[in-house]
Amino acid sequence: MVIEGTNKEVIIRLPSYVDTVGLQCLIDYLPYKEATAKSKAKQSDVEALVKEVKEGWWLKNKSHFVK
C-alpha cells in the first residue's frame, strides 16, 4: 500500500488482490469523514437532532403502526 498526499488530495494505492468487499465498506465511510471533517458539532448536539427527527417521524407515521 502506498499513501501519497498532495496539496489537494490523498491518493491511496492498493494491490489488486485486496478484498473488494472490505474496501467498498471503507470507501462508503469516506464521504461521511469528508462531510464531517470541519464540523464543530458536539455529540450532544447530534443526539438532540436525532431525537428531534425520530419524534417528528413518529408523529407523522404513528397512524400506520397504531390503530
N, C-alpha and C positions, 0 to 999 in steps of 0.2 A: 504494500500500500504506500502511496505517495500522496502527501498533502502539501499543496502549494498555496501560498497567499499572495494576492496581488493587491493593488490599491482599491479595486472594485469588487473582487470576488475571492472565494476559496475554491480551489479545484482539488477534487479527490479522485485518485486513480486507483482502481482495484483490479486484480487479475480476473479473468473471465470465469474462473471456476468458483467464485464466491456465490453462496446461496442467494438466489434472486428473490425468494420469498422474504427472507430476513432483511435483505437490502431494501425491498419495497416498503416494509414496515418503517425502516429508518427514514426513507425518503418521504413517506407520508407525514412523518413527525416534523420534518424541516420547515414547511410553511408556517406551522404553529410557532416554532422557535423564531422565525423571521418576523412574524407578525407581532410577537410579544417582546422582542428584543429591547425596545425602547420604552416599554410600558412601565409606569410608575405606580400601577395599581397594587394595593396590598391584598393579601389573601382574604382578609375580612371584607374588602370591597367586592371581590369576586364572589364570595359566598353569599353576600347580601343580594347581588344581582341574580345569581342562580335561584335563590329563594323567591325573589320577585317574579321571575319568569315562570317558575313552576306554579306559583299561586295563580298567576294570570291564565296559564294554560288550563289548570284545573277548573277554574271558574268558567272558562269558555267551553270546556269539553265534559264537564261533570254530568250533564244530562245524557250523554252517550253511555255512561257506565252505571249510573244510579237511577233507578226508576221509582 
